[in-house]
Amino acid sequence: MEEGFEVRGHDEHMLEHHAHNGDDLAMRIAVLTAILSTLGAVFSYEGGAAQNAAMILKNEAVLKKTEASDQWAFYQAKSQKQLIAETMSELVEEGRAAKLKEKAARYEKEKAEIKLEAEKLDKESARLNLESEHSLHPHHRIAQGMTLIQVGIALASIAALTKRRWLVWLAGGAAAVGVAIASSGLLA
């Protein structure tokens, strides 16, 4: 076995040093980017969940409005039947007129019940619409925060390429503001 001396140049020594110790700035940027990506994933999930909840509520509101519309159509049909019965009661003989007046009174009673149900469904639809709007507000804040987090990730990538420390601070600042805005959306 041959033993010899190893002669290494300065560049090789520096490369080995960086390989073992790593580039401090690059490592910090990598950690920052990983943390921001994780936060971004969490905020994206929560923003999507808020948006889905709002859509479900909006869908329920539309269904209630459709049910209310059906009730109002039913109410109008009863009104027309009532009007026909009342008009016919004035045109026919006395024995038949009493039956038609009874029908007209029954239609009046049925209309009152139908009207109450239609109004109840209209109110429920309006309540669900408001609830849908309210549940969508966090999504907007989370989306704004996510935009700033993504800007922070992009700036961190530029900082890694250019090795500019001030860009790392700018990336961290943009991301911090983004996290604060997104968090305020979650807490709202």
GROMACS elastic network, one bead per residue, 0.5 to 0.9 nm:
[ bonds ]
;  ai    aj funct       b0    kb
    8    11     6  0.82031   500
    8    12     6  0.62458   500
    8    13     6  0.69280   500
    9    12     6  0.54047   500
    9    13     6  0.64671   500
    9    14     6  0.88740   500
   10    13     6  0.51077   500
   10    14     6  0.62615   500
   10    15     6  0.86994   500
   11    14     6  0.50620   500
   11    15     6  0.61169   500
   11    16     6  0.85470   500
   12    15     6  0.50857   500
   12    16     6  0.61328   500
   12    17     6  0.85016   500
   13    16     6  0.51761   500
   13    17     6  0.61205   500
   13    18     6  0.87101   500
   14    18     6  0.61717   500
   14    19     6  0.84865   500
   15    18     6  0.51627   500
   15    19     6  0.60305   500
   15    20     6  0.86431   500
   16    20     6  0.62001   500
   16    21     6  0.84130   500
   17    20     6  0.53197   500
   17    21     6  0.58577   500
   17    22     6  0.75015   500
   18    21     6  0.50819   500
   18    23     6  0.59708   500
   19    22     6  0.53125   500
   19    23     6  0.80889   500
   21    24     6  0.79364   500
   22    25     6  0.87972   500
   22    26     6  0.79074   500
   22    27     6  0.70797   500
   23    26     6  0.53511   500
   23    27     6  0.61379   500
   23    28     6  0.86707   500
   24    27     6  0.51897   500
   24    28     6  0.61986   500
   24    29     6  0.86232   500
   25    28     6  0.51711   500
   25    29     6  0.61485   500
   25    30     6  0.85494   500
   25   159     6  0.89132   500
   25   160     6  0.73854   500
   25   163     6  0.73340   500
   25   164     6  0.89880   500
   25   165     6  0.77101   500
   25   168     6  0.87992   500
   26    29     6  0.50803   500
   26    30     6  0.60567   500
   26    31     6  0.86235   500
   26   159     6  0.86948   500
   26   160     6  0.58045   500
   26   161     6  0.88435   500
   26   163     6  0.79768   500
   27    30     6  0.50058   500
   27    31     6  0.61936   500
   27    32     6  0.85287   500
   28    31     6  0.51284   500
   28    32     6  0.60523   500
   28    33     6  0.84935   500
   28   168     6  0.89341   500
   29    33     6  0.59835   500
   29    34     6  0.84830   500
   29   156     6  0.60870   500
   29   157     6  0.75838   500
   29   159     6  0.78108   500
   29   160     6  0.65334   500
   29   168     6  0.71404   500
   30    33     6  0.51215   500
   30    34     6  0.61326   500
   30    35     6  0.86397   500
   30   156     6  0.83575   500
   30   157     6  0.86428   500
   30   160     6  0.84063   500
   31    34     6  0.50719   500
   31    35     6  0.61622   500
   31    36     6  0.85410   500
   32    35     6  0.52028   500
   32    36     6  0.60938   500
   32    37     6  0.84954   500
   32   153     6  0.80875   500
   32   156     6  0.77742   500
   32   168     6  0.89547   500
   32   172     6  0.78126   500
   33    36     6  0.50830   500
   33    37     6  0.59668   500
   33    38     6  0.85350   500
   33   152     6  0.82710   500
   33   153     6  0.57177   500
   33   154     6  0.89029   500
   33   156     6  0.68714   500
   33   157     6  0.80205   500
   34    37     6  0.50967   500
   34    38     6  0.61980   500
   34    39     6  0.86640   500
   34   153     6  0.89728   500
   35    38     6  0.51451   500
   35    39     6  0.62122   500
   35    40     6  0.84546   500
   36    39     6  0.50772   500
   36    40     6  0.59005   500
   36    41     6  0.85345   500
   36   149     6  0.65387   500
   36   150     6  0.80443   500
   36   152     6  0.79159   500
   36   153     6  0.68242   500
   36   175     6  0.72301   500
   36   179     6  0.88048   500
   37    41     6  0.61617   500
   37    42     6  0.87267   500
   37   149     6  0.81799   500
   37   150     6  0.82433   500
   37   153     6  0.76884   500
   38    41     6  0.51216   500
   38    42     6  0.64052   500
   38    43     6  0.86987   500
   39    42     6  0.51301   500
   39    43     6  0.61126   500
   39    44     6  0.84372   500
   39   146     6  0.88386   500
   39   149     6  0.83968   500
   39   179     6  0.78010   500
   40    43     6  0.51147   500
   40    44     6  0.59072   500
   40    45     6  0.84924   500
   40   145     6  0.88408   500
   40   146     6  0.61396   500
   40   149     6  0.67728   500
   40   150     6  0.77635   500
   40   179     6  0.85922   500
   41    44     6  0.50815   500
   41    45     6  0.61938   500
   41    46     6  0.86855   500
   42    45     6  0.52101   500
   42    46     6  0.62899   500
   42    47     6  0.85962   500
   43    46     6  0.50519   500
   43    47     6  0.59330   500
   43    48     6  0.84468   500
   43   142     6  0.64031   500
   43   143     6  0.82020   500
   43   145     6  0.83612   500
   43   146     6  0.69673   500
   43   179     6  0.86895   500
   43   182     6  0.68256   500
   43   183     6  0.81951   500
   43   186     6  0.83830   500
   44    47     6  0.50540   500
   44    48     6  0.60721   500
   44    49     6  0.85026   500
   44   142     6  0.75330   500
   44   143     6  0.76952   500
   44   146     6  0.72961   500
   45    48     6  0.51680   500
   45    49     6  0.61535   500
   45    50     6  0.86955   500
   46    50     6  0.61856   500
   46    51     6  0.85880   500
   46   138     6  0.89339   500
   46   139     6  0.79017   500
   46   142     6  0.79064   500
   46   186     6  0.75296   500
   47    50     6  0.51370   500
   47    51     6  0.62004   500
   47    52     6  0.86200   500
   47   136     6  0.88881   500
   47   138     6  0.71079   500
   47   140     6  0.79306   500
   47   141     6  0.85657   500
   47   142     6  0.57578   500
   47   143     6  0.68594   500
   47   182     6  0.88402   500
   47   185     6  0.86698   500
   47   186     6  0.83020   500
   48    51     6  0.50120   500
   48    52     6  0.60761   500
   48    53     6  0.85558   500
   48   139     6  0.72570   500
   49    52     6  0.50742   500
   49    53     6  0.61473   500
   49    54     6  0.86277   500
   49   139     6  0.83968   500
   50    53     6  0.51423   500
   50    54     6  0.62609   500
   50    55     6  0.87122   500
   50   135     6  0.62746   500
   50   136     6  0.60987   500
   50   137     6  0.83593   500
   50   138     6  0.67201   500
   50   139     6  0.57008   500
   51    54     6  0.51307   500
   51    55     6  0.62574   500
   51    56     6  0.87171   500
   51   135     6  0.75584   500
   51   136     6  0.57832   500
   51   137     6  0.89083   500
   51   138     6  0.84962   500
   51   139     6  0.60341   500
   52    55     6  0.50518   500
   52    56     6  0.61738   500
   52    57     6  0.86359   500
   52   136     6  0.87540   500
   53    56     6  0.51591   500
   53    57     6  0.62772   500
   53    58     6  0.86003   500
   53   132     6  0.74720   500
   53   135     6  0.69064   500
   53   136     6  0.78820   500
   54    57     6  0.51689   500
   54    58     6  0.60900   500
   54    59     6  0.85617   500
   54   129     6  0.88813   500
   54   131     6  0.76703   500
   54   133     6  0.67840   500
   54   134     6  0.79556   500
   54   135     6  0.54183   500
   54   136     6  0.54578   500
   55    59     6  0.60397   500
   55    60     6  0.85801   500
   55   132     6  0.69598   500
   55   136     6  0.85071   500
   56    59     6  0.50572   500
   56    60     6  0.62680   500
   56    61     6  0.86405   500
   56   132     6  0.78972   500
   57    60     6  0.50551   500
   57    61     6  0.61750   500
   57    62     6  0.86955   500
   57   128     6  0.58101   500
   57   129     6  0.69333   500
   57   131     6  0.69990   500
   57   132     6  0.51348   500
   57   133     6  0.88474   500
   57   135     6  0.87182   500
   58    62     6  0.62648   500
   58    63     6  0.86830   500
   58   125     6  0.87049   500
   58   128     6  0.65994   500
   58   129     6  0.57405   500
   58   130     6  0.88427   500
   58   131     6  0.83464   500
   58   132     6  0.55713   500
   58   133     6  0.82728   500
   59    62     6  0.51092   500
   59    63     6  0.62772   500
   59    64     6  0.86945   500
   59   128     6  0.88447   500
   59   129     6  0.89205   500
   60    63     6  0.50339   500
   60    64     6  0.61895   500
   60    65     6  0.85717   500
   60   125     6  0.74738   500
   60   128     6  0.69223   500
   60   129     6  0.85075   500
   61    64     6  0.51281   500
   61    65     6  0.61359   500
   61    66     6  0.86085   500
   61   122     6  0.89636   500
   61   124     6  0.72867   500
   61   126     6  0.69390   500
   61   127     6  0.78186   500
   61   128     6  0.50908   500
   61   129     6  0.56862   500
   61   132     6  0.85011   500
   62    65     6  0.50009   500
   62    66     6  0.61558   500
   62    67     6  0.86306   500
   62   125     6  0.68007   500
   62   128     6  0.88046   500
   62   129     6  0.83722   500
   63    66     6  0.50560   500
   63    67     6  0.62440   500
   63    68     6  0.86117   500
   63   125     6  0.78429   500
   64    68     6  0.61077   500
   64    69     6  0.85275   500
   64   121     6  0.56819   500
   64   122     6  0.69599   500
   64   123     6  0.89478   500
   64   124     6  0.67731   500
   64   125     6  0.51613   500
   64   126     6  0.89165   500
   64   128     6  0.87675   500
   65    69     6  0.60730   500
   65    70     6  0.85848   500
   65   118     6  0.89778   500
   65   121     6  0.66422   500
   65   122     6  0.59498   500
   65   123     6  0.89679   500
   65   124     6  0.82691   500
   65   125     6  0.55235   500
   65   126     6  0.83478   500
   66    70     6  0.62125   500
   66    71     6  0.86526   500
   66   121     6  0.88523   500
   67    70     6  0.50517   500
   67    71     6  0.62954   500
   67    72     6  0.87275   500
   67   118     6  0.76676   500
   67   121     6  0.68540   500
   67   122     6  0.85658   500
   68    72     6  0.62093   500
   68    73     6  0.86390   500
   68   117     6  0.75718   500
   68   119     6  0.71712   500
   68   120     6  0.79905   500
   68   121     6  0.51215   500
   68   122     6  0.57478   500
   68   125     6  0.84930   500
   69    72     6  0.50535   500
   69    73     6  0.62173   500
   69    74     6  0.85615   500
   69   118     6  0.73128   500
   69   121     6  0.88273   500
   69   122     6  0.84388   500
   70    73     6  0.50951   500
   70    74     6  0.61817   500
   70    75     6  0.85781   500
   70   118     6  0.81055   500
   71    75     6  0.60758   500
   71    76     6  0.86514   500
   71   114     6  0.62303   500
   71   115     6  0.73520   500
   71   117     6  0.71420   500
   71   118     6  0.52105   500
   71   119     6  0.89226   500
   71   121     6  0.87414   500
   72    76     6  0.62240   500
   72    77     6  0.86164   500
   72   114     6  0.75332   500
   72   115     6  0.70408   500
   72   118     6  0.60818   500
   72   119     6  0.88242   500
   73    76     6  0.50721   500
   73    77     6  0.62349   500
   73    78     6  0.86931   500
   74    77     6  0.50534   500
   74    78     6  0.62863   500
   74    79     6  0.86212   500
   74   111     6  0.83393   500
   74   114     6  0.74024   500
   75    78     6  0.51684   500
   75    79     6  0.62044   500
   75    80     6  0.87560   500
   75   110     6  0.82353   500
   75   111     6  0.55103   500
   75   112     6  0.84400   500
   75   114     6  0.59858   500
   75   115     6  0.65973   500
   75   118     6  0.86120   500
   76    80     6  0.62343   500
   76    81     6  0.86383   500
   76   111     6  0.83397   500
   77    80     6  0.51603   500
   77    81     6  0.62692   500
   77    82     6  0.85546   500
   78    81     6  0.50201   500
   78    82     6  0.59892   500
   78    83     6  0.85224   500
   78   107     6  0.58083   500
   78   108     6  0.77378   500
   78   110     6  0.75469   500
   78   111     6  0.62903   500
   79    83     6  0.61266   500
   79    84     6  0.86007   500
   79   104     6  0.89640   500
   79   107     6  0.71559   500
   79   108     6  0.75271   500
   79   111     6  0.71546   500
   80    83     6  0.50390   500
   80    84     6  0.61425   500
   80    85     6  0.85473   500
   81    84     6  0.50880   500
   81    85     6  0.60747   500
   81    86     6  0.85440   500
   81   103     6  0.86910   500
   81   104     6  0.74973   500
   81   107     6  0.72489   500
   82    85     6  0.51081   500
   82    86     6  0.61003   500
   82    87     6  0.85290   500
   82   100     6  0.89456   500
   82   101     6  0.88019   500
   82   103     6  0.72303   500
   82   105     6  0.76633   500
   82   106     6  0.83455   500
   82   107     6  0.55733   500
   82   108     6  0.69086   500
   83    86     6  0.51243   500
   83    87     6  0.60378   500
   83    88     6  0.84262   500
   83   104     6  0.73447   500
   84    87     6  0.51297   500
   84    88     6  0.59328   500
   84    89     6  0.84342   500
   84   100     6  0.89527   500
   84   104     6  0.82886   500
   85    88     6  0.51327   500
   85    89     6  0.60319   500
   85    90     6  0.88606   500
   85    97     6  0.86866   500
   85    99     6  0.89632   500
   85   100     6  0.52094   500
   85   101     6  0.66235   500
   85   102     6  0.87643   500
   85   103     6  0.66421   500
   85   104     6  0.55156   500
   86    89     6  0.51435   500
   86    90     6  0.67654   500
   86    97     6  0.85458   500
   86   100     6  0.66730   500
   86   101     6  0.61081   500
   86   103     6  0.84793   500
   86   104     6  0.59906   500
   87    90     6  0.54796   500
   87    91     6  0.67952   500
   87   100     6  0.89406   500
   88    91     6  0.50764   500
   88    92     6  0.62375   500
   88    97     6  0.73297   500
   88   100     6  0.71129   500
   88   101     6  0.88945   500
   89    92     6  0.56797   500
   89    93     6  0.78874   500
   89    94     6  0.80500   500
   89    96     6  0.71822   500
   89    98     6  0.71322   500
   89    99     6  0.80511   500
   89   100     6  0.54184   500
   89   101     6  0.62127   500
   90    93     6  0.81595   500
   90    94     6  0.87038   500
   90    97     6  0.67771   500
   91    97     6  0.79000   500
   92    95     6  0.83009   500
   92    96     6  0.64128   500
   92    97     6  0.58861   500
   93    96     6  0.57299   500
   93    97     6  0.60204   500
   94    98     6  0.65236   500
   95    98     6  0.57281   500
   95    99     6  0.72203   500
   96    99     6  0.53883   500
   96   100     6  0.64684   500
   96   101     6  0.87986   500
   97   100     6  0.50757   500
   97   101     6  0.61240   500
   97   102     6  0.86128   500
   98   101     6  0.50863   500
   98   102     6  0.62334   500
   98   103     6  0.87079   500
   99   102     6  0.50350   500
   99   103     6  0.63133   500
   99   104     6  0.86964   500
  100   104     6  0.61855   500
  100   105     6  0.86661   500
  101   105     6  0.62167   500
  101   106     6  0.85963   500
  102   105     6  0.51249   500
  102   106     6  0.61965   500
  102   107     6  0.86408   500
  103   107     6  0.61403   500
  103   108     6  0.86067   500
  104   107     6  0.50673   500
  104   108     6  0.62488   500
  104   109     6  0.87863   500
  105   108     6  0.50269   500
  105   109     6  0.63665   500
  105   110     6  0.87077   500
  106   109     6  0.51588   500
  106   110     6  0.61977   500
  106   111     6  0.85567   500
  107   110     6  0.50073   500
  107   111     6  0.59794   500
  107   112     6  0.86758   500
  108   111     6  0.51099   500
  108   112     6  0.64775   500
  109   112     6  0.52938   500
  109   113     6  0.67248   500
  109   114     6  0.88563   500
  110   113     6  0.52505   500
  110   114     6  0.61686   500
  110   115     6  0.85391   500
  111   115     6  0.59069   500
  111   116     6  0.85606   500
  112   115     6  0.51082   500
  112   116     6  0.63144   500
  112   117     6  0.87967   500
  113   116     6  0.52345   500
  113   117     6  0.64010   500
  113   118     6  0.87254   500
  114   117     6  0.51551   500
  114   118     6  0.61248   500
  114   119     6  0.86047   500
  115   118     6  0.50643   500
  115   119     6  0.60859   500
  115   120     6  0.84845   500
  116   119     6  0.52276   500
  116   120     6  0.61182   500
  116   121     6  0.86804   500
  117   120     6  0.50364   500
  117   121     6  0.62036   500
  117   122     6  0.86232   500
  118   121     6  0.51438   500
  118   122     6  0.61643   500
  118   123     6  0.86804   500
  119   123     6  0.62071   500
  119   124     6  0.86037   500
  120   123     6  0.52000   500
  120   124     6  0.62223   500
  120   125     6  0.86692   500
  121   125     6  0.60990   500
  121   126     6  0.86112   500
  122   125     6  0.51054   500
  122   126     6  0.62548   500
  122   127     6  0.86558   500
  123   126     6  0.50999   500
  123   127     6  0.61455   500
  123   128     6  0.86332   500
  124   127     6  0.50481   500
  124   128     6  0.61626   500
  124   129     6  0.85794   500
  125   128     6  0.51586   500
  125   129     6  0.61521   500
  125   130     6  0.87147   500
  126   129     6  0.50506   500
  126   130     6  0.63058   500
  126   131     6  0.86259   500
  127   130     6  0.52170   500
  127   131     6  0.61766   500
  127   132     6  0.85778   500
  128   132     6  0.59917   500
  128   133     6  0.85881   500
  129   132     6  0.50377   500
  129   133     6  0.62716   500
  129   134     6  0.86365   500
  130   133     6  0.51075   500
  130   134     6  0.61506   500
  130   135     6  0.86117   500
  131   134     6  0.50198   500
  131   135     6  0.61023   500
  131   136     6  0.86223   500
  132   135     6  0.51745   500
  132   136     6  0.62736   500
  133   136     6  0.52341   500
  133   137     6  0.67789   500
  134   137     6  0.55957   500
  134   138     6  0.81008   500
  135   138     6  0.65352   500
  135   139     6  0.78150   500
  136   139     6  0.53303   500
  136   140     6  0.69309   500
  137   140     6  0.54117   500
  137   141     6  0.67641   500
  137   142     6  0.88389   500
  137   185     6  0.73926   500
  137   188     6  0.81444   500
  138   141     6  0.52091   500
  138   142     6  0.60538   500
  138   143     6  0.84875   500
  138   182     6  0.81301   500
  138   184     6  0.79325   500
  138   186     6  0.60126   500
  138   187     6  0.80966   500
  138   188     6  0.63634   500
  139   142     6  0.50804   500
  139   143     6  0.60003   500
  139   144     6  0.85798   500
  139   182     6  0.86806   500
  139   185     6  0.68603   500
  139   186     6  0.83165   500
  140   143     6  0.51102   500
  140   144     6  0.62397   500
  140   145     6  0.86497   500
  140   182     6  0.87979   500
  140   185     6  0.75477   500
  141   144     6  0.51100   500
  141   145     6  0.61771   500
  141   146     6  0.85513   500
  141   181     6  0.60929   500
  141   182     6  0.55631   500
  141   183     6  0.82635   500
  141   184     6  0.71646   500
  141   186     6  0.81680   500
  142   145     6  0.50239   500
  142   146     6  0.60164   500
  142   147     6  0.86035   500
  142   178     6  0.84293   500
  142   179     6  0.86311   500
  142   181     6  0.67350   500
  142   183     6  0.72158   500
  142   184     6  0.79411   500
  142   185     6  0.54229   500
  142   186     6  0.71901   500
  143   147     6  0.62422   500
  143   148     6  0.88611   500
  143   181     6  0.89666   500
  143   182     6  0.71505   500
  143   185     6  0.89259   500
  144   147     6  0.52040   500
  144   148     6  0.66670   500
  144   149     6  0.88584   500
  144   178     6  0.71039   500
  144   181     6  0.70278   500
  144   182     6  0.69617   500
  145   148     6  0.52676   500
  145   149     6  0.62731   500
  145   150     6  0.86978   500
  145   175     6  0.81268   500
  145   177     6  0.72442   500
  145   179     6  0.58426   500
  145   180     6  0.72079   500
  145   183     6  0.79891   500
  145   185     6  0.85481   500
  146   150     6  0.61047   500
  146   151     6  0.85297   500
  146   175     6  0.85645   500
  146   178     6  0.61283   500
  146   179     6  0.75752   500
  146   181     6  0.85674   500
  146   182     6  0.67460   500
  147   150     6  0.51427   500
  147   151     6  0.62388   500
  147   152     6  0.86529   500
  147   175     6  0.89639   500
  147   178     6  0.71074   500
  148   152     6  0.61383   500
  148   153     6  0.86606   500
  148   174     6  0.56015   500
  148   175     6  0.57001   500
  148   176     6  0.83655   500
  148   177     6  0.70558   500
  148   179     6  0.80192   500
  148   181     6  0.89332   500
  149   153     6  0.62947   500
  149   154     6  0.86940   500
  149   171     6  0.84130   500
  149   172     6  0.88170   500
  149   174     6  0.65398   500
  149   176     6  0.76306   500
  149   177     6  0.80439   500
  149   178     6  0.51919   500
  149   179     6  0.68836   500
  150   154     6  0.62084   500
  150   155     6  0.85764   500
  150   174     6  0.87747   500
  150   175     6  0.75548   500
  150   178     6  0.86313   500
  151   154     6  0.50651   500
  151   155     6  0.61216   500
  151   156     6  0.85172   500
  151   171     6  0.71773   500
  151   174     6  0.67873   500
  151   175     6  0.72849   500
  151   178     6  0.89896   500
  152   155     6  0.51092   500
  152   156     6  0.60685   500
  152   157     6  0.86166   500
  152   168     6  0.85242   500
  152   170     6  0.74386   500
  152   172     6  0.61897   500
  152   173     6  0.75330   500
  152   174     6  0.52327   500
  152   176     6  0.84979   500
  152   178     6  0.84719   500
  153   156     6  0.50324   500
  153   157     6  0.62570   500
  153   158     6  0.87406   500
  153   171     6  0.66523   500
  153   172     6  0.85978   500
  153   174     6  0.89882   500
  153   175     6  0.76232   500
  154   157     6  0.51088   500
  154   158     6  0.63553   500
  154   159     6  0.86266   500
  154   171     6  0.76720   500
  155   158     6  0.50197   500
  155   159     6  0.60678   500
  155   160     6  0.86155   500
  155   167     6  0.62842   500
  155   168     6  0.70130   500
  155   170     6  0.72768   500
  155   171     6  0.50617   500
  155   172     6  0.86932   500
  155   174     6  0.88195   500
  156   160     6  0.61839   500
  156   161     6  0.87015   500
  156   167     6  0.67274   500
  156   168     6  0.55246   500
  156   169     6  0.86745   500
  156   170     6  0.83181   500
  156   171     6  0.54474   500
  156   172     6  0.79271   500
  157   160     6  0.50945   500
  157   161     6  0.64106   500
  157   162     6  0.86984   500
  157   168     6  0.87984   500
  157   171     6  0.89807   500
  158   161     6  0.51390   500
  158   162     6  0.60515   500
  158   163     6  0.80148   500
  158   164     6  0.82763   500
  158   167     6  0.74882   500
  158   168     6  0.86540   500
  159   162     6  0.51419   500
  159   163     6  0.51901   500
  159   164     6  0.51459   500
  159   165     6  0.67256   500
  159   166     6  0.79848   500
  159   167     6  0.52258   500
  159   168     6  0.57710   500
  159   171     6  0.83673   500
  160   163     6  0.51586   500
  160   164     6  0.73737   500
  160   165     6  0.87721   500
  160   167     6  0.88201   500
  160   168     6  0.81814   500
  161   164     6  0.81988   500
  162   165     6  0.88742   500
  162   167     6  0.88599   500
  163   167     6  0.83624   500
  163   168     6  0.87742   500
  164   167     6  0.55374   500
  164   168     6  0.69927   500
  165   168     6  0.51031   500
  165   169     6  0.66177   500
  165   170     6  0.87858   500
  166   169     6  0.50929   500
  166   170     6  0.62170   500
  166   171     6  0.85741   500
  167   171     6  0.59536   500
  167   172     6  0.84356   500
  168   172     6  0.61008   500
  168   173     6  0.85249   500
  169   172     6  0.50192   500
  169   173     6  0.60660   500
  169   174     6  0.86155   500
  170   173     6  0.50197   500
  170   174     6  0.61550   500
  170   175     6  0.84748   500
  171   174     6  0.52474   500
  171   175     6  0.60778   500
  171   176     6  0.84894   500
  172   175     6  0.50683   500
  172   176     6  0.59290   500
  172   177     6  0.85980   500
  173   176     6  0.50408   500
  173   177     6  0.62430   500
  173   178     6  0.84876   500
  174   177     6  0.53102   500
  174   178     6  0.61454   500
  174   179     6  0.86813   500
  175   179     6  0.60521   500
  175   180     6  0.85411   500
  176   179     6  0.50921   500
  176   180     6  0.61970   500
  176   181     6  0.86622   500
  177   180     6  0.50762   500
  177   181     6  0.61897   500
  177   182     6  0.85714   500
  178   181     6  0.51711   500
  178   182     6  0.60348   500
  178   183     6  0.83569   500
  179   182     6  0.51357   500
  179   183     6  0.58601   500
  179   184     6  0.84563   500
  180   183     6  0.50957   500
  180   184     6  0.61423   500
  180   185     6  0.87036   500
  181   184     6  0.51178   500
  181   185     6  0.64334   500
  181   186     6  0.89051   500
  182   185     6  0.50576   500
  182   186     6  0.64637   500
  182   187     6  0.88084   500
  183   186     6  0.50117   500
  183   187     6  0.61998   500
  183   188     6  0.85691   500
  184   187     6  0.50824   500
  184   188     6  0.60375   500
  185   188     6  0.52128   500
